[in-house]
Every structure is written in structure tokens, then in C-alpha cells.
Amino acid sequence: MRLSTKSRFAVTAMIDVALREDHGPVALAAISARHQISLSYLEQLFSKLRQAELVESTRGPGGGYSLARNAEKITMADIVAAVDAPEQEEGIESSTWMRHELWAGLHDQMLAHLQSISLRQLVAEQRNKGVKVEPPANVSNTRRGVFARPKSLQSPKVNAPNSVFALAGSLLTSRS
């Protein structure tokens, strides 16, 4: 198990999603803007995170990604394992058994440590550091369907004719 740039970006993005889990799905474009991570790179990472069943995707307006399970049940080791391909071991020569055992022991200790850190703990650390989470600007506190028109965009009532014939009829009745 390695802690690569890919795994660091994945952990950062997962913390971002977990911080905003109360506000609904988080768009990758928003994560990209907040953390200066390429959108196409995030798409690749979240594809792997979705395959590992760590996140769920929601399509359409207001869509994005949300946690597939409770943040307490997602560990840092889960995130790293999802995005980093497992290392392939080559044949171990008899002269390298000592080095292999050393690295295998370190790997096991690092894995145990990463499994002890939950996403919930990482989110709590961020909140303790004073990270503020603003709700998305285009989302109100009430959930709406896809076809509901926001109240601010509803057209005002107009008492004008709605067709040429109605206009002609209103003009004829006003002349008489």
C-alpha cells in the first residue's frame, strides 16, 4: 500500500464530500474549484471510489456524489486501496527474504494504522481546525423536484390576452 498523490487527492475529496453530506450530493466541479484538482482527474478517482462502493452518484440537476455508507465505517485504508492499484510482488529470491519481511512488516503496520482512521475522524479534525462549510448557493433548504420552478423565477400574473384572437376580441369589445 502506497500513499501516492492519487490517494492524497482521493482522501481530500472524500473529506470534502463528508463535510457537505448534510447538503446533498456534491458536484465534482465544486470539489475541483475548492481544491484545485483537475476535474477529469477527479472523475477518474470517483469512478474507482464508486466501484469500491464508497460513494454513490446522483445524476441530473443538483446531482453529484454522496457517501455510500456512514463516514464512521469508511477508513482511510478503504479510500487508498480503492484508488491505488495493489502492488504486484515479483518472485522473492532467497537473498532478499530479509528485505521482503521488513517491508511486509512495515506494510502491515501502515495498513493497520490507516484502518484505524475513519473518515468521520478526518472530518472532525477539519471542523476542529475551523473549516466552514457553506451550503451551495443554488440550493435552498427545501428539496424540490426536478420540474418545480423556484418561486423567484415564477412569472407574475398578467391580465393580457394570450392569443391574437383574444386580443382582437378585447379590442372589439372596448370599441363598442
ABEGO torsion letter per residue (X at the ends): XBBBAAAAAAAAAAAAAAAAAAAEBBBAAAAAAAAGBBAAAAAAAAAAAAAAGABBBBBEBGBEBBBABBAAABBAAAAAAAABBBBBBBBBBAAAAAAAAAAAAAAAAAAAAAAABBAAAAAAAAAAAGBBBBBBAABBABBBBAABBBAAABBBBBABBABAAAAAAAAAAAAX
